Amino acid sequence: MPAGERRERCRELISLLQLEGFENTYPKNLSGGMRQRVSLGRLLAYRPALMLMDEPFGALDYLTKITMGRELLRIWEAERRSIIFVTHDIEEAIRLADRVIVFGPRPAKIVGAYPVDLPRPRDLRSLRSDPEFIRLTEAIWSDLELPN
């Protein structure tokens, strides 16, 4: 990628990721959420058709995790990249996904697949009382029940 195009893409991503003013900040001086946005920016810089995100918010505290999920959806709206998002958090999966695939224990195999037809934007607090959200959550929990 030519240098001018590279600089322009960086400016676009800094704006999209809401990191203006932190362009020259060392990673150790960024919050956990900001570091996650920088990681996402590195991935988006390549303009991949498919993004694999394996437990990207797993190390974050609960509120930062919710915020980053909201940010991911906002960025997805702008970039429209396909994402395979691996998580062990059922609520996070339903809130972020268009489809949830549930894997069973080793050897891993698909034990359930659920389209998520909840309207966007999806706010976790209001979702928790939505009958479809509750149904999906219960169905996924049922798929994960391990035999005694």
N, C-alpha and C positions, 0 to 999 in steps of 0.2 A: 504494500500500500504506500503510495507516495506520501512524503512527509506532511504536506499541506492537508491532505485528506485525513491522515492520522490525527493531526492536531484538531481538525474540525470534528472528527468522531469523538475524540476525548472531551471536547467542549460540550457536545450533545449529551454524552453519557453523564458528565459531571452535573449538568442541569437536570437531566432525567432522574438521576439518583439523589438529587437535592444535596449535593456536596460542595456547592459554591462556597468559596472562602476557605476550603480545606485542601486545596489542590497541592500545596507544598507541605502538608502535615505528615509527619512520620506515622506509620501504622501504630506504634506503641502509644501514641498520643490520641488515638481515636477510640470512641466507645465501641462496644461489641457490635451494636447495630450498624454503626458506620463502617466497621471492618467488613461486615457481611455485605453491605452495599458496594464496597470497593471490590470484593470478590465477585459479586454479580456483574459489576462493570467490566472486570477483566474478561469474564465469559462473554458478555454481550459485545465486547469490542470486536470479536471475530465474526459476528453476525451468524451464529450457528442456526441451522434449521431446527435442530433438536438440542435441548439442554437437559442434562442429567444432573439432578440435585439430590444428593444422598444425605439425608438428615441435616440440611444446612442450618437449621435453627435449633438443633438439639442442645447445644451448649449455652443457649441464651436463657435469661430469666423469663418467666411467664409473660410479663407485660411487653418486653422487648420482642419476644417470639410473636405475639399477637400483632404488634406494630409492624414487624418485618413481613408477616403474612399479608397484611394490608398493603404494604409497599410493593411486595411481589406482584399482587394483583393489579396495582396501578401501573407498574412497569410492563406487565404482560399486556394490559390494554393498549399501551403505546407501541410495544415492539411486536406483539402477536407471534411469539415463538412457541413452538411445541415444547412442553416441559414434562419430563418424567420426574416426579417428586416422590422420593422415598421417605416415609415417616412411619413411626409407630404410634402416632397421636391420631386417634380416630376423628376427633373434632376438627383437627387441622386438615386432615385429608378431605373431609366433606366440605369444609369451608373454602378450600383452595381449588378443588378439582372439578372437572367436568365428568370424570369417571374414576371410580375407586376400584382398584383390583386388590383383592385380599389373597395373600399367600399363607399357606398352612406351614406347619413345622417341617423340619428336615425329613426327607429331602423335599425342598420347597416345590409346591405345586399350587396352581390357582384353585382356591376353594370358593371364591365368590367374585362377582363383577357387578358393579352398581353404577348406572348412569346417575348423575347428580343434576337434576333439573330445577334447582333452586334459583330464584332471580338474583341478579347481581345489581349493585354491590352487596356482598354478604357480610353482615355485621354479626359477630359471634353471639353477642348478648341477645339480639332479637332472634337469631337462628335457633337458639336453645329451646324456645317455646314453639317453634314451627313443627307441625305434625310430621311433615316429610323428613325433616332433619332428625327428629326423634326416631322415626321408622328406620331410616338408614343407619343411625347409630346402633339401634338394637339389632338389626340384621347383621351388621358387621361384627358386633360382639358375639352373636350366635355362631358366626363362622369361625371365630377365634377360640371358642370354648374347647379346652383340651380334655380328653378323656381322663378319668381318675386312675 
